[in-house]
């Protein structure tokens, strides 16, 4: 690599930023799943989950020929072609909608644990949580890698961007997980985002494409409104005291 080439640094910066943005939904899902574990296992689950995401993305990057084949149609149905990528996105979206919907149902029915619980939720195991995180890692990594391949053909730049992005996500995953777990309305909003992302993945799987800019703009607006609500509730509680 020519480290004096400004285009290389621009590609690295842009790709790293995109990888972080594309990894936000991954962090949300990972944080919510890890929060169901005993408190002493949560940080380890987040670290292993993100390390797995980094490993999956790097493996996919070095398998560029296989990635190219994933976009080729495997079969047709009702005049519509379906590729390996389409199937992975569709069923990954189904899995994400199911898991997020189940979490929303549990919250509404009161079947939730105390934030930072030392024992976690009944029936939730460390290995089971990691397996679920890894399944979604594959889905999220696929879109991330296809984006990287579309931006540059410099493999070291792509791998470096992914490593930097994942290390950044590891740094922020803990505070984000604690913030989400402390605020039930934020957790509900995060789960609603996951349902929306799952629905978008399912739509992508059947060749219905939506602009990611619209989706992320809607998410950013919703987060801004929720932050205002949190500030308002804090002020009302302080006034009541």
DADAJO-V946181 format. One record per residue. N is the residue number from 1. PHI is phi in whole degrees, -180 to 180 (none if undefined). NEAR is the number of other C-alpha atoms within 8 Angstrom. Layout:
N;PHI;NEAR, N;PHI;NEAR
//
This chain:
1;none;3, 2;-93;5, 3;-72;7, 4;-91;4, 5;-82;7, 6;-64;7, 7;-65;6, 8;-64;10, 9;-68;9, 10;-65;8, 11;-64;11, 12;-64;12, 13;-64;9, 14;-63;8, 15;-68;12, 16;-62;12, 17;-61;9, 18;-65;8, 19;-62;12, 20;-67;12, 21;-62;7, 22;-67;10, 23;-90;11, 24;-61;8, 25;-64;10, 26;-63;11, 27;-64;10, 28;-61;11, 29;-62;10, 30;-61;11, 31;-65;13, 32;-68;12, 33;-66;10, 34;-67;13, 35;-67;14, 36;-84;10, 37;-85;14, 38;-56;13, 39;-55;12, 40;-73;7, 41;-102;10, 42;-66;11, 43;-63;10, 44;-65;8, 45;-64;12, 46;-64;14, 47;-64;9, 48;-64;9, 49;-62;13, 50;-71;11, 51;-63;9, 52;-63;10, 53;-63;13, 54;-63;11, 55;-63;8, 56;-62;11, 57;-67;13, 58;-67;10, 59;-61;8, 60;-66;11, 61;-63;13, 62;-80;7, 63;-114;8, 64;-60;8, 65;-64;6, 66;-68;7, 67;-60;11, 68;-61;8, 69;-69;8, 70;-64;10, 71;-89;10, 72;-84;9, 73;-64;10, 74;-93;8, 75;-160;7, 76;-120;9, 77;-143;7, 78;56;4, 79;78;5, 80;-114;6, 81;-84;9, 82;-124;14, 83;-102;12, 84;-60;12, 85;-62;10, 86;-59;13, 87;-66;10, 88;-64;10, 89;-65;13, 90;-64;14, 91;-72;9, 92;-65;14, 93;-64;14, 94;-60;11, 95;-62;9, 96;-67;13, 97;-62;13, 98;-63;8, 99;-66;8, 100;-67;12, 101;-62;10, 102;-65;8, 103;-64;9, 104;-63;10, 105;-60;8, 106;-64;10, 107;-64;9, 108;-69;7, 109;-89;6, 110;83;6, 111;-87;7, 112;-125;7, 113;-103;8, 114;-67;5, 115;-59;7, 116;73;8, 117;-57;9, 118;-74;7, 119;-109;7, 120;74;12, 121;-85;10, 122;-65;4, 123;84;4, 124;-97;10, 125;-111;7, 126;-62;9, 127;-64;6, 128;-61;8, 129;-65;12, 130;-62;11, 131;-62;8, 132;-64;8, 133;-63;12, 134;-66;11, 135;-60;9, 136;-72;11, 137;-57;13, 138;-62;10, 139;-65;11, 140;-65;11, 141;-66;11, 142;-60;11, 143;-63;8, 144;-62;12, 145;-69;11, 146;-62;9, 147;-63;8, 148;-63;10, 149;-63;10, 150;-72;7, 151;-93;8, 152;-154;9, 153;-107;6, 154;-90;6, 155;-60;9, 156;-58;7, 157;-65;10, 158;-63;14, 159;-67;10, 160;-61;9, 161;-61;13, 162;-65;13, 163;-63;9, 164;-63;9, 165;-63;12, 166;-68;13, 167;-62;8, 168;-62;9, 169;-66;12, 170;-62;11, 171;-66;7, 172;-93;8, 173;-65;11, 174;-63;11, 175;-58;7, 176;-64;9, 177;-62;12, 178;-67;8, 179;-64;8, 180;-64;11, 181;-69;12, 182;-78;7, 183;-122;8, 184;-58;8, 185;-71;6, 186;-68;9, 187;-63;11, 188;-63;9, 189;-64;8, 190;-62;9, 191;-66;12, 192;-63;9, 193;-60;10, 194;-64;14, 195;-62;12, 196;-64;9, 197;-64;11, 198;-62;14, 199;-64;11, 200;-65;10, 201;-62;12, 202;-64;14, 203;-64;11, 204;-61;13, 205;-66;14, 206;-109;9, 207;66;7, 208;-103;7, 209;-103;6, 210;-122;8, 211;-69;6, 212;-63;6, 213;-62;6, 214;-64;8, 215;-65;9, 216;-69;8, 217;-66;8, 218;-63;8, 219;-65;9, 220;-63;8, 221;-64;8, 222;-63;8, 223;-64;8, 224;-62;8, 225;-63;8, 226;-65;9, 227;-64;8, 228;-65;8, 229;-63;8, 230;-62;8, 231;-66;8, 232;-65;8, 233;-62;8, 234;-62;8, 235;-68;8, 236;-67;8, 237;-65;8, 238;-64;7, 239;-68;6, 240;-68;5, 241;-74;4
//
